[in-house]
Amino acid sequence: MNSSLSGKWVLITGASSGFGAAAARAFAAAGGNMLLGARRVDRLEEIAGEIRQPGAGHALDVASTASVEQFVAWVRAKTARVDVLINNAGGALGLDPVASGRDEDWEGMLQSNVLGLLRVTRAVLPLMMNNPGSSILSIGSVAGHTAYEGGAVYCAAKAGERKITQALRLELNGTGIRVGSLDPGLAETEFSTVRFKGDAEKARKVYQGMHPLTAEDIAETLVWMASRPPHVNIDEMVIKPTDQAAIHKVFRRSA
């Protein structure tokens, strides 16, 4: 157990799978009290049972201001403070070039990755303002640093996450609240399955022949970032698999 996180209140969005679910397990193992939000409530209940914190999950759709407000009202009924906010809800939809992109995909990516991050942070901040040493950690991506074909809107969304994080860092300077972004490269979760609308074979090929990051790698890093001494702020961390030197440079082993 990480003594610096024992008894801390940790709020995680998109906690029903992938990075969010792994982070819930990791922070709970470190002694944290979990506040888990996601659209798939049945999955949240499973995770809450797994970490032995029944009632730790509540429905949350970051694309809806009303849903965010209802979720934070539920949080307030449990605690007067939040120590760690993990803005994890997001993801990519499609890999179409701009010329053939779909409005619903574009809007979905901007709602979850950008507007959702803003909505949740705005709603949770009052629970963090008098809590020096607390942390706001958002999941970015190497896509927020480097564009690639078919990724125009996802890259824009993650670049937006990065700039929101940088602006928050400036706005909250002097409050003692730490603000940072964790930007992963290729990590094998449901990310590609969602991006390719359930096409498991297409998703599998993204990671073929290489060793991607796992959700547990990201969760472990988030715990490390949140458990630094209060005077230490990890502004930004880029984490990639050893096989991925850059977005377009991935070493793949032959079958």
C-alpha positions, 0 to 999 in steps of 0.5 A: 500500500502507498501510504501517501494515497491511503484514505485519499479520495480518487475520482476516475472517469471512464472507469469501466474498462481500459486505463480507467479500470486498471487505475481503479484497481491500482489506486484501490490497492494503494489505499484510495477511496474510489469514486468511479464514473462511466456509462456502463454501470454494470461494468462499474459495479463489477470493478467496485466488487473486485476492489471491495468497495461496493457502491463506488461507481455511478453513471457518468456521461461526460458528454452531458452537463446534466450527467456530470452535475448528477455525478458530482452531486453523488460525489458530494454526498460521499465526501467534501473533498477530492484528492485525485481527479483522473480525467480518463474518459475519451477515445477515438472513433474511426480512422477516416481522412478529413475528406470522408470523415463523419460528423458523429465521429468528430462530435463524439471525439470532441465531446469526450476528449475535450468538452467532457474533460472541461465539464468534469474538471469545472464541476470537481474543482470546488472539491479540490480548491482548499486541498494543496497537494491534490492532483488533476491528471488527464490522459492525453496521447502521443497524438496530441504531439504528432499528427498522423493520417486519418487522425485529424480530429483525434489528434486535435482533441488530444492536442486540446487536452494538452493545452487545457492541462497547460492552461489549468497549470497556470490558472491553479498556480498558487493553490497547491493543486498539481496538474499534469498530463500522461500521454501514452503511445500504443497501448492494448486496451479496447481503444482500437476496438472502439475506434474500428467500431467493433472490428476485432481483427482490424484492432488486433493488427494495430498491435501485431508483432510488437509489445504494446503498453498495457493498461496496468503500465498506465495505471502504475504511472498514474499512481506514481504521479499522484503520490509525489511529495506535494511540492512536486508536479509532473507537468507532462509525461510521454510514455511509449512502448520500447518498440515504438520510437515515434508515431510512424516508427514501430518495430514489428517482429515477423510471425 
